[in-house]
Amino acid sequence: MAVRFSGYEVSDLCLGKPALRSLSVTDTVADALSALKRTGDSYVSIWNCHHSLSKNHQRQEEPQNEDEEEHNCRCIGKVCMVDIICFLCKPHNLSSPAVALQSPISILIPDNSGIVRHIEPNASLLEAIDALYEGVQNLVIPIQNQSSSKKRVVESLDSMFCNKNRTFCWLTQEDVIRYLLNSIGVFSPTPASSINTLGVIDTQNLLVVNYDDPASSALELLAVSLIRQSSVAIVDPQGKFVGEISPFMLNSCDEAIVPAFATLSAGDLMAYIDCSGPPEDLVQLVKERLEEKNLGAALELLGDETGLSSWSSFSSTSSDEEFCSGKNWKLGGYSARVVRRSEAIVCYPWSSLVAVMIQALSHRVSYVWVVEEDGTLTGIVTFESMLKIFREHLKS
């Protein structure tokens, strides 16, 4: 089995992958926010290039050769809307969001985070799985540019700004899990076994807040969930699972959600960002509480007078069905980023591994919550725990 898969290279998974959209480490948080809103992508890659271009795209001194160019230019991390939301929700940034947005983008990237790693296109699938299992979230892979021209192309967001004849894509846990699902028969009968039997349910590291807790209490947990590629559960006083505050869902929002995080409970926030848009009474409540806390500057984040600017275009042009099926209400078109309801995806301890894989992939999330028949939250299954099973088989 391992012999069969050892012949696969990561380049096999790169077919059809779009080139990375990228920013320089010298850009600002506002630049990242603008990029995410303009492109509709979930993440933008951040690059550190010693010979990178200035913000007005004027060329500085070029490296002596391509090897030096490759060495000097590295992807050091990625930024998503959740990073920006958590950053703006900090008390000192709430009092002056305009100033906070001018902070360097590097402030959003933890030192030695290790969530991205460069890997060569001829690396084996097993190497990719090993890296992802070690905690890497994105494998950065060079793609040979088919153009024969060696002319340097000055780039902004739509292509790499520092390579003459190479562009890059990246692979995620989702890409690998989807690839393995296409060959699921090779691993039979394991995928038909229950997740409880396979021991892939994580019951110890759940990120949970109560329904009536302040939404702001979930911010630190959200930061952890980004690293674990999971989510924050919301439970009632009896421990019954009632919903989630999901990074995947928040990536479909923008900075206008920040005032709601600062003023609402976790349960109210869940209603605020449901796919039908924020109720007017909650919008008004957010404004009143901001004024009570002397956070008038944060009102600027709310956008227009009718509420959140994020929902204004949706409410006037899109139906609920369109919205929940992936219509990008910010951009007026369809995006690779799926927008969905706040209802979370759940399974049961007796669900099969392959069924849970299909659930997660079909909803474009990297985890599925595990509940008992009565709705009590008991655990979570993530792509990482799924990869562990396949990795053990491939290594055996």
C-alpha positions in Angstrom: 0.0 0.0 0.0 2.7 2.4 1.0 4.7 1.5 -2.2 1.7 2.5 -4.3 1.3 5.9 -2.7 5.0 6.6 -2.4 5.1 7.0 -6.2 2.7 9.9 -6.0 4.2 13.4 -5.9 2.7 16.5 -4.4 2.7 18.0 -7.9 -0.1 15.5 -8.7 -2.3 17.4 -6.2 -1.4 20.8 -7.7 -3.2 20.3 -11.0 -5.7 23.1 -11.4 -4.6 24.9 -8.2 -4.7 28.7 -8.6 -1.5 30.8 -8.0 -1.1 32.2 -4.6 -2.3 35.7 -3.9 0.4 37.3 -1.8 1.4 40.3 0.2 4.7 41.5 1.5 5.6 41.4 5.2 6.1 45.2 4.8 2.4 45.7 4.1 -0.2 46.7 6.6 -3.2 45.1 8.3 -5.4 47.4 6.1 -3.7 46.0 3.0 -4.6 42.5 4.1 -8.1 43.5 4.8 -8.5 45.1 1.4 -7.0 42.0 -0.3 -9.3 39.6 1.4 -12.4 41.7 0.7 -11.4 42.3 -2.9 -10.5 38.7 -3.9 -12.9 36.8 -1.8 -10.2 34.4 -0.8 -10.1 32.8 2.7 -6.4 33.5 3.2 -3.6 35.6 1.7 0.0 34.4 1.8 2.6 36.7 3.4 6.1 36.8 1.9 9.4 38.0 3.2 11.7 39.0 0.3 14.9 40.8 1.0 14.7 42.2 -2.5 10.9 42.8 -2.4 9.3 45.7 -4.2 8.2 48.8 -2.4 4.5 49.5 -2.1 4.4 51.6 -5.2 5.9 48.6 -7.0 9.2 50.3 -7.8 12.0 47.7 -8.4 14.9 47.5 -6.1 18.2 45.8 -6.8 17.7 42.3 -8.3 19.5 39.2 -6.9 22.5 37.9 -8.8 20.9 34.7 -9.9 17.8 32.5 -9.6 19.2 30.4 -6.7 19.8 33.5 -4.7 16.4 34.8 -5.6 14.7 31.6 -4.4 16.7 31.7 -1.1 15.8 35.3 -0.4 12.1 35.0 -0.9 10.0 32.8 1.4 6.4 32.5 2.4 6.4 33.1 6.2 2.7 32.8 7.0 -0.8 33.5 6.0 -3.5 35.9 7.2 -7.3 35.4 7.2 -10.2 37.6 8.2 -10.4 35.9 11.6 -6.8 37.1 12.3 -7.9 40.7 11.6 -11.2 40.4 13.5 -9.3 39.1 16.6 -6.7 41.9 16.3 -9.3 44.6 16.0 -11.3 43.2 19.0 -8.4 44.0 21.4 -9.5 46.8 23.7 -6.8 49.3 22.7 -7.6 48.7 19.0 -11.3 49.1 19.6 -10.8 52.6 20.8 -8.8 53.5 17.7 -9.5 51.0 14.8 -8.2 53.3 12.1 -4.8 53.5 13.7 -4.8 49.7 14.3 -5.4 49.0 10.6 -2.2 50.8 9.8 -0.2 48.4 11.9 2.4 46.2 10.0 0.9 42.9 8.8 3.7 41.1 10.6 1.9 41.7 13.9 -0.7 39.1 12.8 1.9 36.4 12.2 3.2 34.6 15.3 7.0 34.0 15.5 8.0 30.5 14.5 4.4 29.5 13.9 5.4 26.8 11.5 2.0 26.7 9.8 3.5 27.1 6.3 6.4 25.2 4.8 8.0 25.2 1.4 8.2 21.9 -0.3 9.4 20.8 -3.7 6.9 19.6 -6.3 8.7 16.2 -6.6 8.2 15.5 -2.8 6.2 12.4 -2.2 2.6 12.3 -0.9 3.9 10.6 2.2 6.2 13.6 2.9 3.3 15.9 2.5 1.2 13.9 4.9 4.0 13.8 7.4 4.4 17.6 7.3 0.7 18.2 7.7 0.6 15.7 10.6 3.4 17.7 12.3 1.1 20.8 12.3 1.9 22.5 9.0 -1.3 23.9 7.5 -0.2 24.9 4.1 2.5 23.4 1.9 3.9 26.0 -0.4 4.8 24.5 -3.8 6.5 26.1 -6.8 4.8 25.7 -10.1 6.9 26.0 -13.2 5.6 28.9 -15.3 4.9 27.7 -18.9 5.8 31.1 -20.3 9.1 31.2 -22.1 9.6 34.8 -21.2 12.2 35.5 -18.6 10.9 39.0 -18.2 10.2 40.0 -14.6 6.6 40.8 -14.1 5.8 43.4 -11.4 3.1 41.9 -9.3 0.7 42.8 -6.6 -2.0 40.5 -5.3 -2.6 38.5 -8.4 0.8 36.8 -8.7 4.1 36.5 -7.0 6.2 39.7 -7.0 9.7 38.1 -6.7 10.1 35.2 -9.1 11.1 35.4 -12.7 9.8 32.1 -13.9 8.0 30.4 -11.0 4.6 30.9 -9.4 3.4 29.1 -6.3 0.3 27.3 -5.0 -0.3 25.7 -1.7 -1.8 22.4 -0.5 -3.9 22.0 2.6 -5.2 19.2 4.8 -8.4 19.4 2.8 -6.6 18.8 -0.5 -4.9 15.7 0.8 -8.0 14.3 2.5 -10.0 14.8 -0.7 -7.2 13.0 -2.7 -7.2 10.1 -0.2 -11.0 9.9 -0.4 -10.7 9.3 -4.2 -8.6 6.2 -3.4 -10.5 5.2 -0.3 -10.9 1.6 -1.4 -7.2 1.0 -1.0 -7.6 1.5 2.8 -10.6 -0.9 3.2 -12.0 -1.9 5.6 -10.8 0.8 7.9 -12.8 3.7 6.4 -16.0 1.8 7.1 -15.2 1.5 10.8 -16.8 3.9 13.3 -14.8 6.9 14.5 -15.2 5.8 18.0 -13.6 2.4 17.2 -10.7 4.1 15.4 -10.0 6.5 18.3 -10.1 9.7 16.2 -12.6 11.6 18.4 -10.8 14.3 20.4 -12.7 14.6 23.7 -10.0 16.4 25.7 -9.2 19.6 23.7 -12.6 21.0 23.0 -12.9 24.8 22.7 -16.2 25.7 24.3 -18.1 28.7 25.5 -21.6 28.9 27.1 -24.5 30.4 25.3 -24.7 33.4 27.7 -21.0 34.0 27.9 -19.7 37.3 26.3 -18.7 36.7 22.7 -15.4 38.3 23.5 -14.6 35.4 25.8 -14.3 33.3 22.6 -11.6 35.4 21.0 -8.6 33.6 22.6 -10.3 30.3 21.8 -10.7 31.4 18.2 -7.0 32.1 17.9 -6.3 28.6 19.2 -8.9 27.1 16.8 -7.1 28.7 13.8 -3.9 26.8 14.8 -5.8 23.5 15.4 -8.1 24.1 12.3 -11.1 23.5 14.4 -13.9 25.7 15.9 -15.4 27.1 19.1 -18.5 25.3 20.3 -21.5 26.9 22.0 -23.3 24.9 24.6 -26.3 25.4 26.9 -26.1 25.0 30.7 -26.8 21.2 30.3 -23.9 20.8 27.9 -26.1 20.4 24.9 -24.5 21.5 21.6 -26.4 24.5 20.2 -24.0 26.0 17.6 -20.5 27.3 17.0 -18.4 30.4 16.4 -16.5 29.1 13.4 -13.4 30.6 11.8 -14.7 29.3 8.5 -17.9 31.2 8.9 -16.2 34.4 10.2 -13.9 34.3 7.2 -17.0 35.3 5.2 -17.5 38.4 7.4 -15.4 41.5 7.6 -14.3 44.1 10.1 -18.0 45.1 10.6 -18.4 42.1 12.9 -15.9 43.5 15.4 -18.4 45.7 17.3 -20.8 42.7 17.7 -17.9 40.7 19.3 -17.2 43.5 21.7 -20.8 43.9 22.9 -22.9 40.7 22.4 -23.2 37.3 24.1 -22.0 34.2 22.3 -25.6 33.2 21.6 -26.6 36.6 20.3 -23.5 36.7 18.1 -24.5 33.4 16.5 -27.9 35.0 15.6 -26.1 38.1 14.4 -24.1 36.3 11.8 -26.6 33.8 10.7 -27.2 33.8 6.9 -30.3 36.0 7.0 -28.3 38.9 8.3 -28.2 40.7 11.7 -31.6 41.5 13.3 -32.2 45.2 13.6 -32.7 45.0 17.3 -29.3 43.5 17.7 -27.7 46.1 15.5 -29.2 48.8 17.6 -28.1 47.0 20.8 -24.5 46.9 19.5 -24.6 50.6 18.9 -26.0 51.4 22.3 -23.4 49.3 24.1 -20.6 50.8 22.2 -21.7 54.2 23.3 -22.0 53.0 26.9 -18.4 51.8 26.8 -17.2 55.0 25.2 -16.2 53.1 22.1 -17.6 55.6 19.6 -14.7 55.1 17.3 -15.7 51.5 16.8 -19.0 52.7 15.3 -17.1 53.4 12.1 -16.6 49.7 11.6 -20.4 49.2 11.4 -20.5 50.8 7.9 -23.7 52.4 6.8 -26.6 53.5 9.0 -28.7 50.5 8.3 -26.3 48.2 10.0 -23.4 46.1 8.8 -22.2 47.0 5.4 -21.3 43.4 4.9 -25.0 42.4 4.8 -26.4 45.4 2.9 -25.6 44.1 -0.6 -26.8 40.7 0.3 -30.2 41.8 1.8 -31.0 43.8 -1.3 -29.9 41.4 -4.0 -29.7 37.8 -2.8 -32.1 35.2 -1.6 -31.5 33.1 1.5 -31.0 30.1 -0.7 -28.3 31.8 -2.8 -26.6 33.1 0.2 -26.3 29.7 1.9 -25.2 28.0 -1.3 -22.1 30.1 -1.7 -23.2 33.4 -3.3 -20.6 35.9 -2.3 -22.6 38.9 -1.1 -19.6 41.1 -0.7 -18.4 40.7 -4.2 -21.6 40.2 -6.1 -20.5 36.9 -7.6 -19.6 33.4 -6.7 -16.4 32.7 -4.8 -14.3 29.6 -3.8 -15.0 30.7 -0.3 -18.3 29.0 0.8 -20.7 31.1 2.9 -22.9 29.0 5.1 -25.4 29.1 8.0 -24.2 29.2 11.6 -25.7 25.6 12.1 -22.7 23.4 12.7 -21.9 20.0 11.1 -22.3 17.1 13.6 -21.9 13.4 13.6 -22.2 10.6 16.1 -19.7 8.3 17.8 -20.9 5.4 15.6 -20.6 7.3 12.4 -18.1 5.8 9.9 -14.8 7.5 9.1 -15.7 7.8 5.4 -19.1 9.3 6.2 -17.4 11.9 8.4 -14.8 12.6 5.7 -17.6 13.2 3.2 -19.5 15.5 5.6 -16.4 17.7 6.2 -15.4 17.9 2.6 -18.9 18.6 1.3 -19.2 21.5 3.8 -15.7 22.8 3.2 -14.7 22.5 6.9 -11.8 20.7 8.5 -13.7 19.2 11.4 -17.0 17.7 12.4 -18.5 17.9 15.9 -19.4 14.7 17.7 -22.7 14.6 19.7 -24.7 12.0 21.5 -28.3 11.2 20.6 -29.6 13.7 23.2 -27.4 16.5 21.7 -24.7 16.5 24.3 -21.3 17.5 22.9 -18.8 14.8 23.4 -15.9 15.6 21.0 -14.6 16.7 17.6 -13.1 14.9 14.7 -10.5 16.9 12.6 -8.6 16.4 9.4 -5.5 16.0 11.5 -6.9 13.0 13.4 -8.1 11.5 10.1 -4.6 11.9 8.6 -3.2 10.0 11.6 -5.2 6.9 10.5 -4.1 7.1 6.9 -0.6 7.8 7.9 -0.4 4.8 10.2 -1.6 2.6 7.3 0.8 4.0 4.8 3.7 3.6 7.3 2.8 0.1 8.2 
